[in-house]
């Protein structure tokens, strides 16, 4: 499942891999979402020349229990929250 998240204009997104990287982008692409029964995580990419991809854990532990039946909107909102963008 690929889904594009259109941000409110171009924003700086801080991506932490082995080191912190700040890129400027106006879109985030959700490549896949996986719910393994203990956590929900997704792979995202950024519309940027680097082709940077990142795995994000959306919910795990008690947060996983609290979210229950999550929706695509829940995923989009959580990705934005984790990336600190609007």
VMD Tcl script that draws the C-alpha trace (Angstrom):
set ca {
  {0.00 0.00 0.00}
  {1.57 3.25 -1.08}
  {0.05 6.53 0.02}
  {1.31 10.04 -0.45}
  {0.99 12.58 2.35}
  {0.86 16.14 1.05}
  {2.31 18.52 3.61}
  {1.26 22.14 4.08}
  {4.01 23.54 1.86}
  {7.66 22.62 1.86}
  {8.96 21.86 5.34}
  {12.15 20.70 6.99}
  {11.86 17.08 8.08}
  {14.36 15.64 10.55}
  {15.13 12.02 9.76}
  {17.24 10.02 12.18}
  {19.06 7.04 10.73}
  {22.61 6.50 11.87}
  {22.87 10.24 12.09}
  {20.31 13.03 12.06}
  {19.53 14.36 8.60}
  {17.32 17.35 7.83}
  {15.76 17.42 4.39}
  {13.37 19.86 2.79}
  {10.31 18.25 1.23}
  {6.62 18.82 0.61}
  {5.60 15.13 0.39}
  {6.09 11.92 2.33}
  {5.27 8.57 0.72}
  {4.01 5.69 2.87}
  {5.35 2.64 1.05}
  {3.94 -0.04 3.34}
  {2.21 -0.55 6.68}
  {2.60 -3.69 8.79}
  {0.58 -4.73 11.83}
  {2.24 -7.78 13.38}
  {-0.14 -8.08 16.33}
  {2.29 -6.35 18.71}
  {3.08 -3.14 16.88}
  {2.27 -1.17 13.74}
  {5.15 0.11 11.66}
  {5.53 1.59 8.22}
  {8.19 2.32 5.64}
  {8.23 5.90 4.34}
  {10.21 7.68 1.67}
  {10.71 11.35 1.05}
  {10.35 13.27 -2.20}
  {13.93 14.40 -2.15}
  {16.95 13.77 -4.35}
  {18.54 11.47 -1.76}
  {15.87 8.77 -2.15}
  {15.91 8.46 1.65}
  {13.68 5.78 3.20}
  {12.90 5.24 6.85}
  {11.02 2.71 9.00}
  {8.78 4.25 11.63}
  {7.15 2.44 14.55}
  {3.70 3.98 14.80}
  {2.33 2.19 17.84}
  {3.68 -0.52 20.14}
  {3.04 -1.73 23.67}
  {0.20 0.08 25.44}
  {-0.10 2.56 22.56}
  {-0.80 -0.42 20.27}
  {-3.52 -1.64 22.62}
  {-5.00 1.85 22.89}
  {-5.22 2.47 19.13}
  {-7.28 -0.69 18.53}
  {-8.60 -0.73 14.96}
  {-6.50 1.98 13.33}
  {-7.44 3.69 10.07}
  {-5.45 5.16 7.19}
  {-6.16 8.60 8.67}
  {-4.72 7.44 12.02}
  {-1.57 6.31 10.19}
  {-1.22 9.60 8.30}
  {-1.70 11.64 11.48}
  {0.82 9.51 13.40}
  {3.44 9.78 10.64}
  {3.04 13.57 10.67}
  {3.29 13.59 14.46}
  {6.47 11.49 14.46}
  {8.06 13.66 11.77}
  {6.83 16.85 13.47}
  {5.20 18.21 10.29}
  {1.75 19.42 9.32}
}
mol new
graphics top color blue
foreach p $ca { graphics top sphere $p radius 0.5 }
foreach p [lrange $ca 0 end-1] q [lrange $ca 1 end] { graphics top cylinder $p $q radius 0.2 }
display resetview
